[in-house]
Amino acid sequence: MKTNIQKLIEDKKYCETVFKYYVKIKTLKETSPELFGKHINKSLSNLEFANFILSEHEQSIKKKLPQKTFYDWCITIYYYSIYHAALALAAKIGYESKSHLATIATITLFYYHRDNVLKKEDIKFIIEKIHLEKQEIDLVLDSKRLREKASYGADETFELSHAKRLQEQTAEFVNKIRLLLE
């Protein structure tokens, strides 16, 4: 099934259909809601570790490894922080996801359409950070795109400003999700 990701936000019935499809093909499986704690803890750990690496650039990394940067790894870790926060949301309502689209559909259906606890901007943030469609390639900073370049690209230069911006966005999002889940 080809999923129109923007339609997930705009059309509740379509979102329900997509969600049911992922349940039917077992990309989404029922799980214990207690699993959310593991995901949110992983999200917070990733956020803390990325923040640590970013701060170490200004101190020990400059001294020990001159002319080296690890901003690409910070971006990668922030991406995983965001994704584990999204998985925590799905787990909290009893679902384990094996795909980014299934995760997005689940969160959109339950937290945006049904319970109205996340805003459209929150859903768009999740989409921008953990999913990339072909027509979105030219979007400004997208953590999944950057994470893939950071992980697989050899020529890519990553700037501190990218990592810092993603740091702020990730911290804000993960803390919002943590408070929501509490």
Buried (B, 14 or more C-beta within 10 A) or exposed (E): EEBEBEEBBEBBEBBBBBBEBBBEEEBBEEBEEEBBEEBBEBBBBBBBBBBEBBEBBEEEBEEEEEEEBBBBBBBBBBBBBBBBBBBBBBBBBBBBBEBBBBBBBBBBBBBBBEEEEBEEEBBEBBBBBBBBEEEBEEEEBBBBBBBBBBEEEEEEEBEEEBBEBBBEBBBEBBBBBBEBBE
